[in-house]
Amino acid sequence: MKKIIGMLFLITIISEAYIGCYNDICTEFNSKKNKHGIVLKSTGIQYKWVGSYGAEMRTEKIKNAKRVKKIILYLGKSCDAYSKVYGKGKWEWANGGFTVNFKNINFGFGRQELEIDTEEEFGCQM
């Protein structure tokens, strides 16, 4: 039992989960750092936004909801973004979170901090 708890703790440290919203859909994204930035992979599990309390965004998993299409977002240290589906884009810090913007779609990650060191002098600001 201690081994399982230790492994779960290690996985939590290595991979952080985010809730991202787009087109009135919110889903969980698992993250993995690499030398270029962070890769966000959606789980397809749907969440609903229930409000924000202070600096915290509150969401709830939607029970028995159909899984949405899985999405992979590549976020670079130079504030660049890429998706095989949406092409090239940019990501930036927003007031109380961060956004990932492509030509035809925007992803919002409200009240969440992205664990990435940017190459830009002042980060990826709007």
OpenMM code with the backbone's topology and positions (N, CA, C; nanometers):
from openmm import Vec3, app, unit

residues = "MET LYS LYS ILE ILE GLY MET LEU PHE LEU ILE THR ILE ILE SER GLU ALA TYR ILE GLY CYS TYR ASN ASP ILE CYS THR GLU PHE ASN SER LYS LYS ASN LYS HIS GLY ILE VAL LEU LYS SER THR GLY ILE GLN TYR LYS TRP VAL GLY SER TYR GLY ALA GLU MET ARG THR GLU LYS ILE LYS ASN ALA LYS ARG VAL LYS LYS ILE ILE LEU TYR LEU GLY LYS SER CYS ASP ALA TYR SER LYS VAL TYR GLY LYS GLY LYS TRP GLU TRP ALA ASN GLY GLY PHE THR VAL ASN PHE LYS ASN ILE ASN PHE GLY PHE GLY ARG GLN GLU LEU GLU ILE ASP THR GLU GLU GLU PHE GLY CYS GLN MET".split()
positions = [
    Vec3(0.0819, -0.1188, 0.0000),
    Vec3(0.0000, 0.0000, 0.0000),
    Vec3(0.0866, 0.1257, 0.0000),
    Vec3(0.1947, 0.1264, 0.0791),
    Vec3(0.2836, 0.2423, 0.0843),
    Vec3(0.3487, 0.2671, -0.0515),
    Vec3(0.3811, 0.1575, -0.1241),
    Vec3(0.4406, 0.1734, -0.2572),
    Vec3(0.3433, 0.2422, -0.3521),
    Vec3(0.2171, 0.2036, -0.3471),
    Vec3(0.1165, 0.2629, -0.4356),
    Vec3(0.0995, 0.4110, -0.4047),
    Vec3(0.0901, 0.4456, -0.2778),
    Vec3(0.0755, 0.5858, -0.2392),
    Vec3(0.1974, 0.6660, -0.2821),
    Vec3(0.3169, 0.6099, -0.2645),
    Vec3(0.4392, 0.6767, -0.3074),
    Vec3(0.4428, 0.6985, -0.4570),
    Vec3(0.3995, 0.5991, -0.5344),
    Vec3(0.3965, 0.6110, -0.6807),
    Vec3(0.2962, 0.7188, -0.7228),
    Vec3(0.1793, 0.7228, -0.6600),
    Vec3(0.0800, 0.8243, -0.6934),
    Vec3(0.1327, 0.9632, -0.6616),
    Vec3(0.2035, 0.9787, -0.5500),
    Vec3(0.2625, 1.1068, -0.5137),
    Vec3(0.3652, 1.1487, -0.6182),
    Vec3(0.4489, 1.0560, -0.6638),
    Vec3(0.5500, 1.0839, -0.7652),
    Vec3(0.4852, 1.1259, -0.8962),
    Vec3(0.3801, 1.0570, -0.9369),
    Vec3(0.3095, 1.0925, -1.0602),
    Vec3(0.2510, 1.2328, -1.0483),
    Vec3(0.1976, 1.2672, -0.9322),
    Vec3(0.1418, 1.3996, -0.9102),
    Vec3(0.2482, 1.5072, -0.9256),
    Vec3(0.3690, 1.4821, -0.8770),
    Vec3(0.4780, 1.5790, -0.8877),
    Vec3(0.5209, 1.5961, -1.0326),
    Vec3(0.5311, 1.4874, -1.1066),
    Vec3(0.5810, 1.4908, -1.2440),
    Vec3(0.4773, 1.5502, -1.3396),
    Vec3(0.3514, 1.5176, -1.3207),
    Vec3(0.2476, 1.5590, -1.4139),
    Vec3(0.1402, 1.6387, -1.3398),
    Vec3(0.1141, 1.7593, -1.3883),
    Vec3(0.0112, 1.8422, -1.3283),
    Vec3(-0.1084, 1.8465, -1.4214),
    Vec3(-0.2275, 1.8489, -1.3640),
    Vec3(-0.3486, 1.8539, -1.4448),
    Vec3(-0.4060, 1.9949, -1.4446),
    Vec3(-0.4618, 2.0337, -1.5578),
    Vec3(-0.5252, 2.1636, -1.5759),
    Vec3(-0.6654, 2.1408, -1.6288),
    Vec3(-0.7545, 2.2366, -1.6070),
    Vec3(-0.8868, 2.2340, -1.6684),
    Vec3(-0.8898, 2.3469, -1.7704),
    Vec3(-0.9091, 2.3099, -1.8962),
    Vec3(-0.9145, 2.4079, -2.0038),
    Vec3(-1.0523, 2.4104, -2.0671),
    Vec3(-1.0971, 2.5297, -2.1057),
    Vec3(-1.2297, 2.5455, -2.1651),
    Vec3(-1.2189, 2.6051, -2.3052),
    Vec3(-1.3047, 2.5574, -2.3937),
    Vec3(-1.3115, 2.6059, -2.5321),
    Vec3(-1.4508, 2.5753, -2.5851),
    Vec3(-1.5057, 2.6645, -2.6632),
    Vec3(-1.6381, 2.6440, -2.7244),
    Vec3(-1.7416, 2.5924, -2.6236),
    Vec3(-1.7456, 2.6487, -2.5040),
    Vec3(-1.8394, 2.6106, -2.3979),
    Vec3(-1.8193, 2.4678, -2.3459),
    Vec3(-1.7034, 2.4105, -2.3698),
    Vec3(-1.6683, 2.2782, -2.3179),
    Vec3(-1.5454, 2.2939, -2.2297),
    Vec3(-1.5457, 2.2285, -2.1151),
    Vec3(-1.4274, 2.2262, -2.0291),
    Vec3(-1.3829, 2.0812, -2.0144),
    Vec3(-1.2526, 2.0595, -2.0230),
    Vec3(-1.1990, 1.9248, -2.0082),
    Vec3(-1.0647, 1.9304, -1.9368),
    Vec3(-1.0257, 1.8180, -1.8823),
    Vec3(-0.8998, 1.8076, -1.8099),
    Vec3(-0.7845, 1.7855, -1.9074),
    Vec3(-0.6718, 1.8514, -1.8807),
    Vec3(-0.5499, 1.8340, -1.9589),
    Vec3(-0.4386, 1.7903, -1.8648),
    Vec3(-0.3730, 1.6810, -1.8956),
    Vec3(-0.2538, 1.6403, -1.8216),
    Vec3(-0.1333, 1.7046, -1.8879),
    Vec3(-0.0327, 1.7383, -1.8087),
    Vec3(0.0835, 1.8072, -1.8638),
    Vec3(0.2095, 1.7244, -1.8478),
    Vec3(0.3018, 1.7487, -1.9389),
    Vec3(0.4327, 1.6853, -1.9319),
    Vec3(0.5349, 1.7853, -1.9840),
    Vec3(0.6335, 1.8162, -1.9012),
    Vec3(0.7388, 1.9091, -1.9421),
    Vec3(0.8397, 1.8381, -2.0318),
    Vec3(0.8989, 1.9169, -2.1221),
    Vec3(1.0132, 1.8694, -2.1992),
    Vec3(1.1073, 1.9881, -2.2193),
    Vec3(1.2150, 1.9705, -2.2924),
    Vec3(1.3135, 2.0779, -2.3060),
    Vec3(1.2612, 2.1982, -2.3847),
    Vec3(1.1514, 2.1802, -2.4600),
    Vec3(1.0958, 2.2880, -2.5418),
    Vec3(0.9835, 2.3632, -2.4718),
    Vec3(0.9238, 2.3041, -2.3695),
    Vec3(0.8109, 2.3655, -2.3000),
    Vec3(0.7260, 2.2620, -2.2310),
    Vec3(0.5960, 2.2631, -2.2608),
    Vec3(0.5001, 2.1724, -2.1984),
    Vec3(0.4050, 2.1179, -2.3038),
    Vec3(0.3703, 1.9910, -2.2898),
    Vec3(0.2692, 1.9281, -2.3740),
    Vec3(0.1455, 1.9067, -2.2872),
    Vec3(0.0311, 1.9572, -2.3332),
    Vec3(-0.0959, 1.9373, -2.2640),
    Vec3(-0.1797, 1.8382, -2.3449),
    Vec3(-0.2188, 1.7278, -2.2814),
    Vec3(-0.3015, 1.6261, -2.3471),
    Vec3(-0.4339, 1.6171, -2.2739),
    Vec3(-0.5417, 1.6373, -2.3469),
    Vec3(-0.6733, 1.6316, -2.2826),
    Vec3(-0.7118, 1.4867, -2.2559),
    Vec3(-0.7893, 1.4690, -2.1500),
    Vec3(-0.8390, 1.3354, -2.1155),
    Vec3(-0.9720, 1.3081, -2.1839),
    Vec3(-1.0412, 1.4150, -2.2258),
    Vec3(-1.1730, 1.3993, -2.2858),
    Vec3(-1.2855, 1.3990, -2.1834),
    Vec3(-1.2509, 1.3966, -2.0548),
    Vec3(-1.3516, 1.3992, -1.9487),
    Vec3(-1.4058, 1.5415, -1.9380),
    Vec3(-1.5374, 1.5541, -1.9399),
    Vec3(-1.5987, 1.6869, -1.9372),
    Vec3(-1.6184, 1.7386, -1.7948),
    Vec3(-1.5980, 1.8681, -1.7795),
    Vec3(-1.6190, 1.9387, -1.6534),
    Vec3(-1.7107, 2.0565, -1.6793),
    Vec3(-1.7731, 2.1050, -1.5753),
    Vec3(-1.8498, 2.2284, -1.5869),
    Vec3(-1.7905, 2.3299, -1.4913),
    Vec3(-1.7931, 2.4546, -1.5332),
    Vec3(-1.7429, 2.5642, -1.4523),
    Vec3(-1.8518, 2.6019, -1.3546),
    Vec3(-1.8187, 2.6081, -1.2257),
    Vec3(-1.9200, 2.6425, -1.1253),
    Vec3(-1.8886, 2.7733, -1.0544),
    Vec3(-1.7840, 2.8421, -1.0959),
    Vec3(-1.7524, 2.9726, -1.0392),
    Vec3(-1.6095, 2.9819, -0.9925),
    Vec3(-1.5735, 3.0994, -0.9487),
    Vec3(-1.4395, 3.1190, -0.8938),
    Vec3(-1.4543, 3.1799, -0.7550),
    Vec3(-1.3687, 3.1369, -0.6680),
    Vec3(-1.3710, 3.1806, -0.5293),
    Vec3(-1.2325, 3.2321, -0.4949),
    Vec3(-1.2178, 3.3635, -0.4892),
    Vec3(-1.0860, 3.4216, -0.4664),
    Vec3(-0.9968, 3.3907, -0.5845),
    Vec3(-0.8831, 3.3315, -0.5584),
    Vec3(-0.7879, 3.2989, -0.6647),
    Vec3(-0.8094, 3.1595, -0.7209),
    Vec3(-0.9149, 3.0922, -0.6812),
    Vec3(-0.9355, 2.9530, -0.7201),
    Vec3(-1.0528, 2.9383, -0.8164),
    Vec3(-1.0323, 2.8610, -0.9241),
    Vec3(-1.1397, 2.8301, -1.0181),
    Vec3(-1.2054, 2.7002, -0.9728),
    Vec3(-1.3367, 2.6963, -0.9706),
    Vec3(-1.4081, 2.5763, -0.9272),
    Vec3(-1.4763, 2.5102, -1.0463),
    Vec3(-1.4473, 2.3830, -1.0636),
    Vec3(-1.5126, 2.3041, -1.1673),
    Vec3(-1.5586, 2.1732, -1.1044),
    Vec3(-1.6530, 2.1087, -1.1702),
    Vec3(-1.7012, 1.9779, -1.1268),
    Vec3(-1.7060, 1.8859, -1.2472),
    Vec3(-1.6679, 1.7604, -1.2240),
    Vec3(-1.6768, 1.6609, -1.3301),
    Vec3(-1.8246, 1.6355, -1.3599),
    Vec3(-1.8591, 1.6291, -1.4878),
    Vec3(-1.9967, 1.6017, -1.5279),
    Vec3(-2.0149, 1.4505, -1.5306),
    Vec3(-2.0995, 1.4009, -1.4433),
    Vec3(-2.1229, 1.2567, -1.4348),
    Vec3(-2.1945, 1.2066, -1.5591),
    Vec3(-2.1524, 1.0912, -1.6082),
    Vec3(-2.2116, 1.0237, -1.7233),
    Vec3(-2.2070, 1.1054, -1.8518),
    Vec3(-2.1190, 1.2034, -1.8589),
    Vec3(-2.1071, 1.2838, -1.9812),
    Vec3(-2.0253, 1.2085, -2.0850),
    Vec3(-2.0620, 1.2275, -2.2093),
    Vec3(-1.9871, 1.1684, -2.3193),
    Vec3(-1.8497, 1.2344, -2.3256),
    Vec3(-1.7463, 1.1554, -2.3474),
    Vec3(-1.6112, 1.2122, -2.3584),
    Vec3(-1.5995, 1.2935, -2.4864),
    Vec3(-1.5267, 1.4050, -2.4754),
    Vec3(-1.5043, 1.4887, -2.5921),
    Vec3(-1.3769, 1.4435, -2.6631),
    Vec3(-1.3603, 1.4927, -2.7852),
    Vec3(-1.2436, 1.4577, -2.8656),
    Vec3(-1.1159, 1.4965, -2.7911),
    Vec3(-1.0189, 1.4074, -2.7898),
    Vec3(-0.8928, 1.4368, -2.7220),
    Vec3(-0.8101, 1.5333, -2.8056),
    Vec3(-0.7444, 1.6260, -2.7363),
    Vec3(-0.6675, 1.7320, -2.7998),
    Vec3(-0.5283, 1.7345, -2.7388),
    Vec3(-0.4279, 1.7596, -2.8208),
    Vec3(-0.2911, 1.7769, -2.7710),
    Vec3(-0.2455, 1.9174, -2.8089),
    Vec3(-0.1988, 1.9916, -2.7088),
    Vec3(-0.1473, 2.1265, -2.7289),
    Vec3(-0.0008, 2.1288, -2.6888),
    Vec3(0.0836, 2.1823, -2.7759),
    Vec3(0.2261, 2.1969, -2.7481),
    Vec3(0.2522, 2.3445, -2.7187),
    Vec3(0.3004, 2.3752, -2.5984),
    Vec3(0.3268, 2.5128, -2.5588),
    Vec3(0.4758, 2.5320, -2.5404),
    Vec3(0.5339, 2.6229, -2.6187),
    Vec3(0.6778, 2.6434, -2.6181),
    Vec3(0.7240, 2.7531, -2.5245),
    Vec3(0.8516, 2.7515, -2.4933),
    Vec3(0.9122, 2.8516, -2.4058),
    Vec3(0.9147, 2.9896, -2.4692),
    Vec3(0.8973, 2.9973, -2.6003),
    Vec3(0.8955, 3.1253, -2.6721),
    Vec3(0.7532, 3.1769, -2.6917),
    Vec3(0.6607, 3.1301, -2.6110),
    Vec3(0.5204, 3.1722, -2.6165),
    Vec3(0.4504, 3.1223, -2.7428),
    Vec3(0.5077, 3.0247, -2.8098),
    Vec3(0.4471, 2.9668, -2.9285),
    Vec3(0.3622, 2.8469, -2.8887),
    Vec3(0.2650, 2.8145, -2.9708),
    Vec3(0.1779, 2.6996, -2.9477),
    Vec3(0.1599, 2.6257, -3.0797),
    Vec3(0.1320, 2.4962, -3.0681),
    Vec3(0.1076, 2.4159, -3.1875),
    Vec3(0.0095, 2.3044, -3.1533),
    Vec3(-0.0750, 2.2725, -3.2495),
    Vec3(-0.1667, 2.1600, -3.2405),
    Vec3(-0.1762, 2.0995, -3.3800),
    Vec3(-0.1774, 1.9679, -3.3898),
    Vec3(-0.1916, 1.9036, -3.5207),
    Vec3(-0.3253, 1.9396, -3.5843),
    Vec3(-0.4258, 1.9635, -3.5021),
    Vec3(-0.5596, 1.9967, -3.5526),
    Vec3(-0.5726, 2.1449, -3.5864),
    Vec3(-0.5193, 2.2340, -3.4998),
    Vec3(-0.5424, 2.3776, -3.5140),
    Vec3(-0.4243, 2.4550, -3.5713),
    Vec3(-0.3099, 2.3905, -3.5888),
    Vec3(-0.1945, 2.4565, -3.6482),
    Vec3(-0.1126, 2.5364, -3.5479),
    Vec3(-0.0513, 2.6448, -3.5981),
    Vec3(0.0344, 2.7292, -3.5144),
    Vec3(-0.0492, 2.8327, -3.4414),
    Vec3(-0.0022, 2.8666, -3.3212),
    Vec3(-0.0699, 2.9683, -3.2418),
    Vec3(0.0254, 3.0274, -3.1403),
    Vec3(-0.0299, 3.0922, -3.0392),
    Vec3(0.0485, 3.1522, -2.9312),
    Vec3(-0.0219, 3.1233, -2.7996),
    Vec3(0.0555, 3.1235, -2.6937),
    Vec3(-0.0053, 3.1167, -2.5614),
    Vec3(0.0430, 3.2366, -2.4823),
    Vec3(-0.0372, 3.2789, -2.3867),
    Vec3(-0.0014, 3.3976, -2.3091),
    Vec3(-0.0674, 3.3926, -2.1724),
    Vec3(-0.0032, 3.4641, -2.0800),
    Vec3(-0.0620, 3.4803, -1.9478),
    Vec3(-0.1818, 3.5726, -1.9618),
    Vec3(-0.2864, 3.5419, -1.8922),
    Vec3(-0.4039, 3.6278, -1.8888),
    Vec3(-0.4213, 3.6771, -1.7449),
    Vec3(-0.5141, 3.7650, -1.7246),
    Vec3(-0.5412, 3.8137, -1.5901),
    Vec3(-0.6072, 3.6998, -1.5114),
    Vec3(-0.5281, 3.6284, -1.4343),
    Vec3(-0.5817, 3.5172, -1.3558),
    Vec3(-0.5805, 3.3849, -1.4295),
    Vec3(-0.4770, 3.3551, -1.5046),
    Vec3(-0.4665, 3.2267, -1.5738),
    Vec3(-0.3832, 3.2400, -1.6996),
    Vec3(-0.4074, 3.1526, -1.7974),
    Vec3(-0.3390, 3.1620, -1.9262),
    Vec3(-0.4327, 3.1170, -2.0363),
    Vec3(-0.4035, 3.1616, -2.1583),
    Vec3(-0.4832, 3.1244, -2.2752),
    Vec3(-0.3923, 3.0688, -2.3835),
    Vec3(-0.4497, 2.9839, -2.4674),
    Vec3(-0.3811, 2.9300, -2.5847),
    Vec3(-0.4689, 2.9675, -2.7038),
    Vec3(-0.4114, 3.0450, -2.7960),
    Vec3(-0.4906, 3.1024, -2.9048),
    Vec3(-0.4430, 3.0544, -3.0412),
    Vec3(-0.5378, 3.0021, -3.1168),
    Vec3(-0.5152, 2.9632, -3.2553),
    Vec3(-0.6062, 3.0486, -3.3431),
    Vec3(-0.5932, 3.0354, -3.4732),
    Vec3(-0.6704, 3.1201, -3.5653),
    Vec3(-0.8212, 3.1084, -3.5407),
    Vec3(-0.8725, 2.9866, -3.5242),
    Vec3(-1.0172, 2.9663, -3.5161),
    Vec3(-1.0682, 2.9186, -3.3809),
    Vec3(-0.9795, 2.9083, -3.2813),
    Vec3(-1.0236, 2.8578, -3.1511),
    Vec3(-0.9304, 2.9093, -3.0417),
    Vec3(-0.9870, 2.9337, -2.9247),
    Vec3(-0.9101, 2.9775, -2.8087),
    Vec3(-0.9398, 2.8851, -2.6911),
    Vec3(-0.8372, 2.8524, -2.6162),
    Vec3(-0.8497, 2.7702, -2.4967),
    Vec3(-0.8192, 2.8580, -2.3760),
    Vec3(-0.9060, 2.8558, -2.2774),
    Vec3(-0.8850, 2.9338, -2.1564),
    Vec3(-0.8603, 2.8440, -2.0367),
    Vec3(-0.7587, 2.8773, -1.9601),
    Vec3(-0.7238, 2.8035, -1.8391),
    Vec3(-0.7281, 2.9026, -1.7229),
    Vec3(-0.8491, 2.9339, -1.6794),
    Vec3(-0.8694, 3.0356, -1.5778),
    Vec3(-0.8191, 2.9956, -1.4404),
    Vec3(-0.7590, 3.0925, -1.3711),
    Vec3(-0.7129, 3.0766, -1.2336),
    Vec3(-0.6110, 2.9638, -1.2167),
    Vec3(-0.5280, 2.9428, -1.3217),
    Vec3(-0.4271, 2.8374, -1.3164),
    Vec3(-0.2932, 2.8933, -1.3617),
    Vec3(-0.1871, 2.8455, -1.3021),
    Vec3(-0.0516, 2.8884, -1.3370),
    Vec3(0.0166, 2.7776, -1.4156),
    Vec3(0.0719, 2.8122, -1.5279),
    Vec3(0.1435, 2.7170, -1.6119),
    Vec3(0.2864, 2.7054, -1.5620),
    Vec3(0.3303, 2.5860, -1.5341),
    Vec3(0.4652, 2.5615, -1.4821),
    Vec3(0.5649, 2.5548, -1.5977),
    Vec3(0.6085, 2.6746, -1.6435),
    Vec3(0.7012, 2.6811, -1.7565),
    Vec3(0.7916, 2.8032, -1.7400),
    Vec3(0.9178, 2.7872, -1.7736),
    Vec3(1.0121, 2.8986, -1.7764),
    Vec3(1.0185, 2.9486, -1.9197),
    Vec3(0.9820, 3.0755, -1.9403),
    Vec3(0.9792, 3.1293, -2.0759),
    Vec3(1.1123, 3.1929, -2.1122),
    Vec3(1.1357, 3.2048, -2.2413),
    Vec3(1.2554, 3.2707, -2.2931),
    Vec3(1.2328, 3.4200, -2.3096),
    Vec3(1.1083, 3.4630, -2.2995),
    Vec3(1.0751, 3.6039, -2.3157),
    Vec3(1.1125, 3.6815, -2.1893),
    Vec3(1.1602, 3.8028, -2.2049),
    Vec3(1.2076, 3.8837, -2.0919),
    Vec3(1.0993, 3.9042, -1.9864),
    Vec3(0.9773, 3.9321, -2.0296),
    Vec3(0.8681, 3.9560, -1.9346),
    Vec3(0.7644, 3.8443, -1.9393),
    Vec3(0.8039, 3.7264, -1.9828),
    Vec3(0.7091, 3.6163, -1.9937),
    Vec3(0.6182, 3.6334, -2.1135),
    Vec3(0.5152, 3.5562, -2.1194),
    Vec3(0.4223, 3.5585, -2.2321),
    Vec3(0.2997, 3.6387, -2.1936),
    Vec3(0.3144, 3.7699, -2.1953),
    Vec3(0.2074, 3.8574, -2.1501),
    Vec3(0.1199, 3.9021, -2.2661),
    Vec3(-0.0037, 3.9345, -2.2316),
    Vec3(-0.0978, 3.9852, -2.3310),
    Vec3(-0.0576, 4.1233, -2.3757),
] * unit.nanometer
topology = app.Topology()
chain = topology.addChain("A")
for resn in residues:
    res = topology.addResidue(resn, chain)
    for name in ("N", "CA", "C"):
        topology.addAtom(name, app.Element.getBySymbol(name[0]), res)
